[in-house]
Amino acid sequence: MLSLETMLGWGLTTLVCALLIWITARYVWNTSQAERRATHLMKEILTPQELRQLFWRGYLDIPSTLAPQRVYRVPRSDGYVQVRENGHTVMGLCLQPTERLPRADVVILHKLMIEAQEEFYLQTANKFRYFDI
Amino acid sequence: MGVLRVLSRRGDDHITWDEQKLPMNDPETLAAIREAERIFAETRAKGATAFRIETGKPPQKIDQFDPTAQQILIVPRVVGG
């Protein structure tokens, strides 16, 4: 027969495991919900051509409003934004929101900032030298 | 319909109102607009940036809430990574 301490120990262990599973399931559910909502918003904001490029090539090219030969290449997944001029990468940019966002929302953020306030975007981002091989 | 969206870790939170009912002083519309205005001011005070988005036009950064906008999208403060 199990002692009271053993039963209490098993009870506590089961409770902790159940709590951990519940927290993990809730996190996964919330994250996938957020990603779905962000993807839906992205489909509203981007044009069909932009969506095609993003899904098939894995990046979105956003033309500069300041320099006609310049294009910003925003990756679909995590990574630097490439500044491309005349078809060559000349610089890498790193800029991120202070709050964690679903990846699709980060793409929207880059697009809006580049199209509406490119100078501020360039001033704020950390810049890296980039050698296109 | 006018909509204010705030990008967040939950995807986006939004509030909508019918701008057609604005001249009629519809109480529901006015309440939604007041709430949207409050969210706009609160998020901007935290360093967020607001963009006005209209179909077929480039996005425009705005500093004042505009209830006639088709869509206002607020993104959190950004920093160099």
Backbone of each chain as ProteinMPNN parsed JSONL, in Angstrom:
{"seq_chain_A": "MLSLETMLGWGLTTLVCALLIWITARYVWNTSQAERRATHLMKEILTPQELRQLFWRGYLDIPSTLAPQRVYRVPRSDGYVQVRENGHTVMGLCLQPTERLPRADVVILHKLMIEAQEEFYLQTANKFRYFDI", "coords_chain_A": {"N_chain_A": [[0.833, -1.185, 0.0], [0.452, 2.251, -0.822], [2.145, 5.006, 0.648], [0.957, 8.01, 2.247], [2.599, 10.175, 1.62], [3.837, 9.351, -0.757], [1.626, 9.146, -2.46], [0.788, 11.793, -2.47], [3.021, 12.942, -3.669], [2.967, 11.774, -6.261], [0.561, 12.794, -7.121], [1.075, 15.546, -7.158], [3.108, 15.607, -9.094], [1.677, 14.751, -11.368], [-0.12, 16.854, -11.583], [1.593, 19.026, -12.138], [2.672, 18.174, -14.589], [0.342, 18.148, -16.164], [-0.293, 20.834, -16.125], [1.927, 21.929, -17.474], [1.59, 20.772, -20.006], [-0.839, 21.944, -20.708], [-0.134, 24.68, -20.801], [1.772, 24.644, -22.887], [0.182, 23.709, -25.041], [-1.652, 25.77, -25.228], [0.038, 27.906, -25.919], [0.994, 27.051, -28.421], [-1.43, 26.955, -29.856], [-2.292, 29.664, -29.71], [-0.164, 30.894, -31.064], [-0.377, 29.759, -33.628], [-2.879, 30.708, -34.344], [-2.37, 33.455, -34.394], [-0.5, 33.558, -36.476], [-2.121, 32.738, -38.595], [-3.983, 34.836, -38.712], [-2.273, 36.925, -39.323], [-1.319, 36.131, -41.82], [-3.655, 36.282, -43.281], [-4.139, 39.035, -43.187], [-1.914, 39.883, -44.607], [-2.528, 38.956, -47.145], [-4.487, 40.726, -47.779], [-3.186, 43.166, -47.88], [-0.953, 42.965, -49.644], [-0.304, 42.949, -53.196], [-1.543, 40.693, -55.784], [0.67, 39.92, -57.391], [2.84, 40.499, -55.722], [2.338, 38.743, -53.635], [2.609, 36.305, -54.955], [5.354, 36.388, -55.61], [6.458, 36.398, -53.05], [5.639, 33.909, -51.99], [6.568, 32.005, -53.846], [9.233, 32.659, -54.405], [10.269, 33.319, -51.98], [10.865, 35.817, -51.002], [10.222, 39.392, -50.896], [10.294, 41.94, -53.178], [10.732, 45.344, -52.825], [10.344, 48.325, -54.395], [12.446, 51.218, -54.226], [11.526, 54.477, -53.029], [13.097, 56.593, -53.21], [15.452, 56.175, -54.722], [15.656, 55.246, -58.006], [17.007, 52.983, -59.013], [17.204, 51.264, -56.949], [16.261, 48.494, -54.881], [14.502, 46.927, -52.238], [14.957, 43.901, -50.677], [12.934, 41.886, -49.017], [12.97, 39.211, -46.806], [10.889, 36.246, -46.561], [11.114, 34.559, -44.404], [12.976, 34.709, -41.266], [15.708, 37.05, -41.286], [18.197, 39.211, -42.877], [17.317, 42.316, -44.484], [17.884, 42.839, -47.815], [19.625, 45.33, -49.608], [19.385, 46.164, -52.851], [21.05, 47.201, -55.748], [20.903, 48.021, -59.08], [20.632, 45.289, -59.669], [22.428, 44.02, -57.96], [23.408, 43.036, -54.666], [24.027, 45.446, -52.274], [24.05, 46.172, -49.663], [23.214, 45.113, -46.323], [20.367, 45.165, -44.211], [19.194, 45.559, -40.888], [16.379, 45.602, -39.051], [13.981, 45.705, -36.541], [10.771, 45.022, -34.955], [9.859, 46.215, -31.667], [8.141, 44.684, -30.318], [7.219, 41.248, -30.273], [6.227, 39.87, -33.359], [4.028, 38.034, -35.591], [5.546, 36.405, -38.437], [4.493, 37.12, -40.978], [3.35, 39.581, -40.457], [5.615, 41.044, -39.943], [6.735, 41.261, -42.465], [4.813, 42.898, -43.668], [5.162, 45.173, -42.107], [7.788, 45.989, -42.88], [7.291, 46.581, -45.574], [5.403, 48.716, -45.432], [6.892, 50.649, -44.056], [9.059, 51.096, -45.747], [7.786, 52.02, -48.059], [6.396, 54.264, -47.157], [7.981, 55.782, -45.428], [10.81, 55.919, -46.13], [13.291, 57.193, -45.672], [13.469, 57.426, -42.863], [13.396, 54.739, -42.255], [15.833, 53.86, -43.32], [17.579, 55.339, -41.747], [17.107, 54.281, -39.219], [17.602, 51.506, -39.331], [20.108, 48.996, -38.709], [23.146, 48.777, -40.464], [24.834, 46.654, -42.775], [27.803, 45.706, -44.412], [27.775, 44.206, -47.54], [28.69, 41.605, -49.574], [28.17, 40.72, -52.737], [28.406, 37.697, -54.159]], "CA_chain_A": [[0.0, 0.0, 0.0], [1.241, 3.477, -0.944], [2.027, 5.918, 1.784], [0.313, 9.298, 1.936], [3.588, 11.046, 0.987], [4.009, 8.884, -2.144], [0.42, 9.526, -3.208], [0.847, 13.255, -2.65], [4.1, 13.191, -4.635], [2.466, 11.439, -7.597], [-0.508, 13.759, -7.419], [1.714, 16.824, -7.484], [3.795, 15.421, -10.381], [0.644, 14.717, -12.405], [-0.661, 18.217, -11.697], [2.607, 19.862, -12.797], [2.731, 17.735, -15.998], [-0.891, 18.605, -16.83], [-0.171, 22.287, -16.26], [2.912, 22.182, -18.536], [0.962, 20.412, -21.289], [-1.859, 22.965, -20.99], [0.56, 25.928, -21.177], [2.366, 24.425, -24.213], [-0.907, 23.625, -26.034], [-2.208, 27.119, -25.349], [1.026, 28.711, -26.633], [0.994, 26.611, -29.83], [-2.71, 27.365, -30.426], [-2.282, 31.123, -29.875], [0.815, 31.244, -32.095], [-0.887, 29.405, -34.956], [-3.983, 31.641, -34.601], [-1.754, 34.74, -34.743], [0.093, 33.405, -37.815], [-3.239, 32.698, -39.557], [-4.531, 36.19, -38.837], [-1.262, 37.752, -39.995], [-1.299, 35.724, -43.234], [-4.886, 36.828, -43.861], [-3.92, 40.482, -43.372], [-0.916, 40.039, -45.666], [-3.221, 38.754, -48.423], [-5.271, 41.949, -48.019], [-2.313, 44.323, -48.117], [-0.075, 42.78, -50.806], [-0.947, 42.713, -54.482], [-1.369, 39.285, -56.174], [2.047, 39.706, -57.864], [3.731, 40.497, -54.544], [2.092, 37.484, -52.911], [3.227, 35.221, -55.748], [6.807, 36.469, -55.434], [6.79, 36.029, -51.671], [5.452, 32.48, -51.739], [7.355, 31.155, -54.746], [10.684, 32.953, -54.34], [10.69, 33.434, -50.578], [11.177, 37.207, -50.652], [9.399, 40.42, -51.517], [11.083, 43.091, -53.644], [9.999, 46.606, -52.684], [11.118, 49.389, -55.047], [12.728, 52.413, -53.424], [10.836, 55.696, -53.457], [14.128, 57.625, -53.282], [16.423, 55.903, -55.789], [14.959, 54.356, -58.948], [17.745, 51.739, -59.274], [17.306, 50.505, -55.696], [15.153, 47.62, -54.481], [14.703, 46.291, -50.923], [14.505, 42.506, -50.745], [12.515, 41.472, -47.666], [12.762, 37.754, -46.798], [9.653, 35.745, -45.936], [11.504, 34.055, -43.083], [13.889, 35.626, -40.571], [16.952, 37.354, -42.011], [18.418, 40.62, -43.188], [16.735, 42.891, -45.696], [18.972, 43.177, -48.737], [19.456, 46.509, -50.46], [19.943, 45.788, -54.156], [21.113, 48.291, -56.725], [21.227, 47.503, -60.42], [20.664, 43.819, -59.653], [23.441, 43.488, -57.03], [23.206, 43.402, -53.267], [25.076, 46.379, -51.857], [24.002, 46.39, -48.21], [22.22, 44.361, -45.552], [19.746, 46.01, -43.193], [18.503, 44.836, -39.834], [15.441, 46.449, -38.312], [12.949, 44.813, -36.008], [9.829, 45.642, -34.027], [10.18, 45.98, -30.26], [7.218, 43.637, -29.853], [7.27, 40.079, -31.146], [5.101, 39.82, -34.288], [4.085, 36.923, -36.548], [6.44, 36.75, -39.544], [3.76, 37.793, -42.066], [3.186, 40.975, -40.044], [6.922, 41.707, -40.07], [6.869, 41.592, -43.896], [3.944, 44.069, -43.879], [5.831, 46.305, -41.447], [8.874, 46.457, -43.754], [6.709, 47.174, -46.785], [4.81, 50.016, -45.113], [7.922, 51.618, -43.67], [9.863, 51.451, -46.927], [6.984, 52.787, -49.012], [5.85, 55.511, -46.612], [8.991, 56.607, -44.749], [12.061, 55.233, -46.462], [14.449, 57.849, -45.041], [13.473, 57.022, -41.451], [13.71, 53.305, -42.274], [17.282, 53.744, -43.541], [18.278, 55.922, -40.588], [16.907, 53.447, -38.029], [18.122, 50.145, -39.497], [21.546, 48.751, -38.653], [23.585, 48.483, -41.834], [25.963, 45.714, -42.9], [28.389, 45.628, -45.754], [27.325, 42.96, -48.14], [29.44, 41.342, -50.808], [27.405, 39.836, -53.622], [29.367, 36.828, -54.844]], "C_chain_A": [[0.885, 1.259, 0.0], [1.041, 4.38, 0.266], [1.397, 7.237, 1.318], [1.283, 10.222, 1.195], [3.774, 10.674, -0.482], [2.815, 9.319, -2.994], [0.399, 11.032, -3.485], [1.882, 13.634, -3.706], [3.633, 12.937, -6.06], [1.385, 12.428, -8.046], [0.057, 15.085, -7.879], [2.407, 16.747, -8.852], [2.79, 15.451, -11.53], [0.098, 16.122, -12.655], [0.308, 19.125, -12.461], [2.688, 19.507, -14.287], [1.517, 18.258, -16.767], [-0.814, 20.102, -17.084], [0.785, 22.641, -17.395], [2.315, 21.889, -19.906], [-0.058, 21.486, -21.686], [-1.202, 24.262, -21.463], [1.134, 25.796, -22.589], [1.288, 24.437, -25.297], [-1.492, 25.013, -26.289], [-1.279, 28.018, -26.154], [0.998, 28.374, -28.134], [-0.279, 27.089, -30.519], [-2.724, 28.871, -30.696], [-1.347, 31.548, -30.999], [0.245, 30.934, -33.477], [-2.062, 30.307, -35.331], [-3.428, 32.976, -35.082], [-1.178, 34.675, -36.156], [-1.005, 33.412, -38.879], [-3.803, 34.097, -39.794], [-3.563, 37.085, -39.604], [-1.215, 37.415, -41.492], [-2.524, 36.283, -43.95], [-4.725, 38.324, -44.147], [-2.945, 40.727, -44.523], [-1.576, 39.887, -47.049], [-4.077, 39.967, -48.784], [-4.378, 43.094, -48.47], [-1.486, 44.17, -49.399], [-0.89, 42.561, -52.07], [-0.751, 41.236, -54.843], [0.055, 38.973, -56.66], [3.024, 39.609, -56.696], [3.572, 39.198, -53.764], [2.75, 36.308, -53.621], [4.735, 35.204, -55.531], [7.213, 35.973, -54.039], [6.689, 34.519, -51.455], [6.331, 31.594, -52.615], [8.846, 31.396, -54.641], [11.195, 33.131, -52.917], [11.101, 34.827, -50.169], [10.234, 38.152, -51.375], [10.293, 41.586, -51.899], [10.23, 44.352, -53.559], [10.837, 47.718, -53.313], [11.272, 50.595, -54.133], [11.903, 53.587, -53.945], [11.848, 56.828, -53.652], [15.091, 57.436, -54.448], [15.83, 54.863, -56.746], [15.66, 53.013, -59.187], [17.776, 50.813, -58.059], [16.026, 49.713, -55.391], [15.49, 47.033, -53.121], [14.131, 44.876, -51.006], [14.22, 42.001, -49.329], [12.261, 39.963, -47.663], [11.454, 37.364, -46.109], [9.947, 35.208, -44.536], [12.48, 35.046, -42.441], [15.145, 35.874, -41.404], [17.047, 38.83, -42.311], [17.63, 41.032, -44.425], [17.907, 43.282, -46.59], [18.633, 44.453, -49.501], [20.142, 46.185, -51.772], [19.914, 46.999, -55.09], [21.619, 47.729, -58.034], [21.43, 45.988, -60.403], [21.679, 43.201, -58.713], [23.144, 43.937, -55.599], [24.36, 44.289, -52.818], [25.128, 46.553, -50.338], [22.965, 45.46, -47.587], [21.661, 45.268, -44.474], [19.079, 45.137, -42.137], [17.663, 45.827, -39.028], [14.331, 45.552, -37.799], [12.003, 45.532, -35.065], [10.211, 45.322, -32.589], [9.272, 44.909, -29.658], [7.296, 42.459, -30.825], [6.02, 40.026, -32.029], [5.171, 38.544, -35.109], [4.875, 37.358, -37.785], [5.717, 37.522, -40.664], [3.558, 39.273, -41.728], [4.505, 41.744, -40.157], [7.149, 42.12, -41.533], [6.041, 42.848, -44.205], [4.603, 45.326, -43.301], [6.941, 46.874, -42.335], [8.306, 47.177, -44.975], [6.163, 48.578, -46.502], [5.883, 51.062, -44.821], [8.755, 52.045, -44.868], [9.051, 52.348, -47.862], [6.545, 54.149, -48.475], [6.894, 56.386, -45.912], [10.379, 55.965, -44.893], [13.277, 55.859, -45.761], [14.588, 57.43, -43.58], [13.887, 55.551, -41.332], [15.229, 53.111, -42.39], [18.083, 54.269, -42.344], [18.235, 54.976, -39.389], [17.599, 52.086, -38.139], [19.636, 50.092, -39.276], [21.991, 48.28, -40.028], [24.794, 47.553, -41.82], [26.505, 45.788, -44.308], [28.064, 44.257, -46.306], [28.088, 42.754, -49.438], [28.694, 40.296, -51.619], [28.374, 38.994, -54.436], [28.729, 36.193, -56.074]], "O_chain_A": [[1.897, 1.337, 0.696], [-0.052, 4.499, 0.82], [1.328, 7.515, 0.121], [0.893, 10.951, 0.283], [3.859, 11.546, -1.347], [2.984, 9.803, -4.113], [0.044, 11.478, -4.576], [1.657, 14.524, -4.526], [3.859, 13.75, -6.956], [1.327, 12.829, -9.208], [-0.41, 15.676, -8.853], [2.318, 17.671, -9.66], [3.026, 16.102, -12.548], [-0.116, 16.522, -13.799], [-0.107, 19.897, -13.326], [2.762, 20.39, -15.142], [1.651, 18.752, -17.886], [-1.227, 20.58, -18.141], [0.504, 23.539, -18.189], [2.505, 22.654, -20.851], [-0.131, 21.885, -22.848], [-1.666, 24.876, -22.424], [1.006, 26.714, -23.399], [1.445, 25.081, -26.335], [-1.787, 25.375, -27.428], [-1.741, 28.806, -26.98], [0.981, 29.258, -28.99], [-0.222, 27.578, -31.647], [-3.119, 29.307, -31.777], [-1.671, 32.435, -31.789], [0.366, 31.745, -34.396], [-2.231, 30.641, -36.504], [-3.932, 33.562, -36.041], [-1.34, 35.609, -36.942], [-0.843, 34.016, -39.939], [-4.067, 34.489, -40.93], [-3.977, 37.9, -40.43], [-1.086, 38.308, -42.329], [-2.431, 36.71, -45.101], [-5.121, 38.813, -45.205], [-3.121, 41.654, -45.313], [-1.228, 40.594, -47.995], [-4.358, 40.205, -49.959], [-4.755, 43.892, -49.328], [-1.334, 45.129, -50.155], [-2.012, 42.057, -52.027], [0.121, 40.583, -54.27], [0.587, 37.898, -56.381], [3.912, 38.758, -56.678], [4.553, 38.623, -53.292], [3.36, 35.44, -52.996], [5.327, 34.15, -55.299], [8.181, 35.23, -53.882], [7.552, 33.921, -50.812], [6.789, 30.542, -52.169], [9.641, 30.465, -54.769], [12.401, 33.099, -52.673], [11.642, 35.006, -49.078], [9.546, 37.776, -52.324], [10.972, 42.158, -51.046], [9.149, 44.425, -54.143], [11.923, 48.025, -52.821], [10.368, 50.948, -53.376], [11.619, 53.682, -55.139], [11.512, 57.886, -54.186], [15.501, 58.405, -55.087], [15.539, 53.737, -56.343], [15.01, 52.022, -59.52], [18.311, 49.707, -58.132], [14.904, 50.173, -55.603], [16.642, 46.677, -52.87], [12.968, 44.684, -51.361], [15.135, 41.729, -48.553], [11.429, 39.479, -48.43], [10.978, 38.051, -45.204], [9.152, 35.373, -43.611], [12.77, 36.097, -43.013], [15.588, 34.994, -42.142], [16.125, 39.601, -42.047], [17.32, 40.214, -45.29], [18.819, 43.982, -46.151], [17.512, 44.633, -49.976], [21.351, 45.955, -51.803], [18.915, 47.708, -55.204], [22.642, 47.045, -58.08], [22.328, 45.479, -61.073], [21.793, 41.976, -58.66], [22.694, 45.058, -55.358], [25.527, 43.926, -52.964], [26.127, 47.024, -49.794], [21.984, 45.074, -48.222], [22.397, 46.058, -43.882], [18.478, 44.109, -42.45], [18.182, 46.758, -38.412], [13.799, 44.729, -38.544], [12.373, 46.529, -34.446], [10.815, 44.284, -32.318], [9.589, 44.309, -28.631], [7.423, 42.644, -32.036], [4.898, 40.122, -31.533], [6.262, 38.012, -35.313], [4.876, 38.537, -38.141], [6.272, 38.465, -41.228], [3.591, 40.122, -42.619], [4.511, 42.943, -40.433], [7.686, 43.194, -41.805], [6.501, 43.745, -44.91], [4.6, 46.39, -43.919], [7.03, 48.087, -42.524], [8.782, 48.246, -45.358], [6.435, 49.516, -47.252], [5.798, 52.203, -45.273], [9.115, 53.216, -44.996], [9.575, 53.326, -48.395], [6.343, 55.084, -49.249], [6.714, 57.599, -45.813], [11.008, 55.541, -43.923], [14.177, 55.149, -45.313], [15.685, 57.118, -43.116], [14.63, 55.174, -40.426], [15.827, 52.316, -41.666], [19.122, 53.717, -41.982], [19.203, 54.877, -38.634], [18.123, 51.574, -37.149], [20.354, 51.032, -39.617], [21.309, 47.489, -40.679], [25.664, 47.66, -40.956], [25.753, 45.916, -45.274], [28.086, 43.264, -45.579], [28.121, 43.636, -50.295], [28.605, 39.133, -51.227], [29.081, 39.512, -55.3], [29.383, 35.427, -56.782]]}, "seq_chain_B": "MGVLRVLSRRGDDHITWDEQKLPMNDPETLAAIREAERIFAETRAKGATAFRIETGKPPQKIDQFDPTAQQILIVPRVVGG", "coords_chain_B": {"N_chain_B": [[-16.63, 50.577, -44.739], [-14.7, 51.699, -42.027], [-11.536, 50.855, -40.668], [-9.407, 50.161, -37.927], [-6.335, 48.815, -37.367], [-4.153, 47.111, -35.218], [-0.993, 45.925, -35.149], [0.168, 43.065, -33.485], [1.45, 40.604, -31.126], [-0.57, 38.8, -31.224], [-1.359, 38.664, -33.806], [-3.377, 40.592, -35.331], [-5.133, 43.214, -33.771], [-8.313, 44.593, -34.114], [-10.604, 47.321, -34.834], [-13.737, 48.322, -35.995], [-15.781, 50.656, -37.913], [-18.661, 52.272, -39.278], [-18.295, 54.495, -41.664], [-20.169, 55.786, -43.178], [-22.258, 56.264, -41.547], [-21.442, 58.261, -39.973], [-22.03, 61.083, -40.504], [-24.637, 61.067, -39.583], [-24.475, 61.01, -36.928], [-24.544, 58.569, -35.54], [-24.834, 56.697, -32.605], [-23.46, 54.274, -32.027], [-21.485, 54.186, -33.984], [-20.089, 56.526, -33.353], [-19.134, 55.842, -30.834], [-17.432, 53.716, -31.453], [-15.548, 55.047, -32.995], [-14.511, 56.839, -31.127], [-13.269, 55.031, -29.419], [-11.413, 53.919, -31.167], [-9.881, 56.165, -31.66], [-8.799, 56.572, -29.144], [-7.21, 54.269, -28.856], [-5.459, 54.712, -30.953], [-4.108, 57.052, -30.069], [-2.955, 56.072, -27.721], [-1.26, 53.948, -28.558], [0.433, 55.316, -30.261], [1.691, 56.968, -28.467], [3.364, 55.182, -27.301], [5.292, 54.898, -29.132], [4.612, 53.768, -31.525], [3.918, 53.519, -35.093], [1.659, 54.964, -37.417], [-0.19, 54.112, -40.323], [-1.958, 55.149, -43.177], [-4.074, 53.368, -45.232], [-5.175, 52.976, -48.444], [-7.066, 51.569, -51.042], [-5.286, 50.907, -53.994], [-3.55, 53.026, -53.667], [-0.374, 54.365, -52.57], [0.879, 53.526, -49.244], [0.437, 55.797, -46.487], [2.066, 57.679, -44.046], [0.618, 58.681, -41.02], [-0.137, 61.219, -38.565], [-2.283, 62.056, -37.227], [-5.436, 60.884, -36.131], [-7.84, 59.722, -38.448], [-11.125, 59.489, -39.094], [-12.308, 59.073, -41.555], [-10.721, 57.485, -43.019], [-10.027, 54.579, -44.993], [-8.607, 52.372, -44.082], [-6.586, 52.106, -41.221], [-3.427, 51.324, -40.194], [-1.503, 50.223, -37.559], [1.809, 49.961, -36.559], [4.18, 48.449, -34.323], [6.783, 50.151, -32.391], [9.979, 50.441, -33.936], [13.348, 49.185, -34.017], [16.883, 49.325, -34.723], [18.373, 46.251, -35.601]], "CA_chain_B": [[-16.29, 50.429, -43.335], [-13.362, 52.095, -41.62], [-10.956, 49.885, -39.732], [-8.113, 50.454, -37.307], [-5.675, 47.547, -37.003], [-2.908, 47.255, -34.46], [-0.22, 44.68, -35.233], [0.625, 42.624, -32.167], [1.847, 39.189, -31.098], [-1.775, 38.016, -31.472], [-1.718, 38.828, -35.207], [-3.757, 41.998, -35.286], [-6.38, 43.558, -33.093], [-8.912, 45.65, -34.931], [-11.894, 47.906, -34.468], [-14.33, 48.832, -37.242], [-16.913, 51.575, -37.805], [-19.277, 52.573, -40.571], [-18.101, 55.946, -41.84], [-21.387, 56.331, -43.813], [-23.193, 56.668, -40.486], [-20.808, 59.327, -39.201], [-22.787, 62.352, -40.56], [-25.929, 60.933, -38.884], [-24.176, 60.95, -35.484], [-24.975, 57.271, -35.012], [-24.103, 56.524, -31.337], [-22.555, 53.115, -32.096], [-20.344, 54.613, -34.813], [-19.318, 57.518, -32.591], [-18.447, 55.135, -29.744], [-16.328, 52.95, -32.072], [-14.534, 56.016, -33.413], [-13.865, 57.328, -29.894], [-12.393, 53.952, -28.94], [-10.309, 53.834, -32.13], [-9.059, 57.357, -31.414], [-8.085, 56.342, -27.88], [-6.176, 53.264, -29.152], [-4.498, 55.408, -31.817], [-3.278, 57.933, -29.233], [-2.219, 55.256, -26.739], [-0.183, 53.205, -29.223], [1.405, 56.293, -30.773], [2.469, 57.453, -27.313], [4.371, 54.151, -27.013], [6.288, 54.92, -30.198], [4.134, 53.071, -32.723], [3.718, 54.354, -36.285], [0.369, 54.691, -38.053], [-0.229, 54.286, -41.78], [-3.28, 55.146, -43.803], [-4.012, 52.479, -46.393], [-6.329, 53.096, -49.334], [-6.897, 50.691, -52.201], [-4.697, 51.5, -55.199], [-2.674, 54.161, -53.357], [0.723, 53.965, -51.664], [0.569, 53.827, -47.846], [0.824, 57.15, -46.076], [2.231, 57.787, -42.598], [-0.24, 59.748, -40.481], [0.082, 61.561, -37.157], [-3.599, 62.357, -36.653], [-6.462, 59.894, -36.45], [-8.797, 60.195, -39.435], [-12.22, 58.513, -39.162], [-12.755, 58.833, -42.929], [-9.763, 56.577, -43.678], [-10.517, 53.221, -45.281], [-7.927, 51.493, -43.14], [-5.394, 52.642, -40.545], [-2.665, 50.193, -39.655], [-0.488, 50.7, -36.606], [2.887, 48.986, -36.333], [4.91, 48.813, -33.109], [8.054, 50.864, -32.535], [11.033, 49.605, -34.512], [14.734, 49.53, -33.661], [17.905, 48.641, -35.519], [18.613, 44.935, -34.992]], "C_chain_B": [[-14.872, 50.919, -43.073], [-12.834, 51.068, -40.633], [-9.607, 50.38, -39.209], [-7.531, 49.117, -36.878], [-4.388, 47.859, -36.258], [-2.172, 45.923, -34.528], [0.317, 44.339, -33.84], [1.013, 41.151, -32.242], [0.649, 38.271, -31.368], [-2.185, 38.046, -32.942], [-2.101, 40.274, -35.377], [-5.072, 42.144, -34.536], [-7.005, 44.665, -33.923], [-10.255, 46.122, -34.389], [-12.458, 48.532, -35.74], [-15.478, 49.806, -36.938], [-17.42, 51.858, -39.214], [-19.209, 54.08, -40.797], [-19.309, 56.604, -42.538], [-22.362, 56.87, -42.755], [-22.652, 57.819, -39.642], [-21.583, 60.654, -39.28], [-24.121, 62.288, -39.799], [-25.755, 60.893, -37.367], [-24.683, 59.663, -34.836], [-24.17, 56.965, -33.731], [-23.097, 55.369, -31.355], [-21.28, 53.478, -32.878], [-19.454, 55.58, -34.035], [-18.527, 56.851, -31.467], [-17.241, 54.364, -30.287], [-15.198, 53.892, -32.463], [-13.778, 56.574, -32.203], [-12.858, 56.299, -29.37], [-11.161, 53.82, -29.86], [-9.325, 54.991, -31.915], [-8.196, 57.165, -30.163], [-6.925, 55.356, -28.118], [-5.06, 53.902, -29.985], [-3.532, 56.244, -30.974], [-2.396, 57.117, -28.286], [-1.032, 54.54, -27.392], [0.892, 54.158, -29.772], [2.281, 56.833, -29.644], [3.564, 56.458, -26.946], [5.418, 54.051, -28.13], [5.86, 54.205, -31.472], [3.947, 54.054, -33.879], [2.408, 53.954, -36.951], [0.438, 54.987, -39.546], [-1.675, 54.256, -42.246], [-3.158, 54.309, -45.066], [-5.304, 52.598, -47.183], [-6.053, 52.236, -50.555], [-6.329, 51.474, -53.387], [-3.798, 52.7, -54.944], [-1.522, 53.693, -52.477], [0.36, 54.295, -50.22], [1.108, 55.193, -47.451], [0.926, 57.18, -44.55], [1.344, 58.932, -42.104], [0.055, 59.977, -38.995], [-1.223, 61.87, -36.44], [-4.587, 61.27, -37.06], [-7.464, 60.498, -37.435], [-9.925, 59.164, -39.588], [-12.708, 58.233, -40.577], [-11.815, 57.877, -43.667], [-10.384, 55.189, -43.872], [-9.918, 52.241, -44.272], [-6.715, 52.22, -42.525], [-4.7, 51.457, -39.902], [-1.55, 50.724, -38.76], [0.545, 49.612, -36.368], [3.67, 49.416, -35.094], [6.203, 49.559, -33.427], [9.114, 49.923, -33.089], [12.402, 50.104, -34.061], [15.682, 48.802, -34.608], [18.275, 47.336, -34.831], [20.083, 44.604, -34.893]], "O_chain_B": [[-13.949, 50.588, -43.817], [-13.594, 50.485, -39.859], [-8.792, 50.934, -39.947], [-8.154, 48.375, -36.12], [-3.637, 48.761, -36.63], [-2.663, 44.911, -34.027], [0.84, 45.193, -33.124], [0.915, 40.528, -33.299], [0.828, 37.1, -31.701], [-3.238, 37.516, -33.298], [-1.223, 41.12, -35.552], [-5.982, 41.323, -34.651], [-6.31, 45.571, -34.382], [-10.93, 45.44, -33.618], [-11.734, 49.198, -36.48], [-16.063, 49.781, -35.855], [-16.699, 51.703, -40.2], [-19.967, 54.844, -40.199], [-19.46, 57.825, -42.497], [-23.16, 57.774, -43.006], [-23.314, 58.292, -38.719], [-21.784, 61.299, -38.251], [-24.67, 63.321, -39.415], [-26.722, 60.765, -36.617], [-25.189, 59.68, -33.714], [-22.94, 56.976, -33.773], [-22.017, 55.469, -30.773], [-20.166, 53.127, -32.488], [-18.229, 55.469, -34.055], [-17.396, 57.24, -31.178], [-16.172, 54.351, -29.676], [-14.024, 53.569, -32.281], [-12.562, 56.758, -32.25], [-11.756, 56.643, -28.941], [-10.036, 53.637, -29.396], [-8.108, 54.815, -31.979], [-7.025, 57.544, -30.132], [-5.808, 55.575, -27.649], [-3.876, 53.661, -29.749], [-2.315, 56.164, -31.134], [-1.227, 57.444, -28.081], [0.069, 54.528, -26.842], [2.085, 53.854, -29.751], [3.462, 57.117, -29.842], [4.574, 56.834, -26.351], [6.319, 53.214, -28.07], [6.658, 54.053, -32.397], [3.832, 55.262, -33.67], [2.08, 52.771, -37.044], [1.038, 55.972, -39.976], [-2.492, 53.461, -41.781], [-2.251, 54.515, -45.872], [-6.391, 52.353, -46.659], [-4.923, 52.185, -51.042], [-6.818, 52.548, -53.736], [-3.33, 53.332, -55.891], [-1.67, 52.733, -51.721], [-0.389, 55.243, -49.98], [2.097, 55.677, -48.002], [0.004, 56.765, -43.848], [1.322, 60.012, -42.693], [0.442, 59.059, -38.271], [-1.272, 61.94, -35.212], [-4.571, 60.796, -38.196], [-7.885, 61.644, -37.277], [-9.708, 58.089, -40.147], [-13.441, 57.268, -40.795], [-12.081, 57.502, -44.809], [-11.148, 54.702, -43.039], [-10.614, 51.406, -43.695], [-5.934, 52.859, -43.229], [-5.311, 50.686, -39.162], [-0.757, 51.572, -39.17], [0.203, 48.482, -36.02], [3.812, 50.612, -34.837], [6.655, 49.595, -34.571], [9.141, 48.741, -32.747], [12.586, 51.284, -33.764], [15.322, 47.792, -35.214], [18.471, 47.308, -33.616], [20.443, 43.533, -34.404]]}, "name": "protein", "num_of_chains": 2, "seq": "MLSLETMLGWGLTTLVCALLIWITARYVWNTSQAERRATHLMKEILTPQELRQLFWRGYLDIPSTLAPQRVYRVPRSDGYVQVRENGHTVMGLCLQPTERLPRADVVILHKLMIEAQEEFYLQTANKFRYFDIMGVLRVLSRRGDDHITWDEQKLPMNDPETLAAIREAERIFAETRAKGATAFRIETGKPPQKIDQFDPTAQQILIVPRVVGG"}
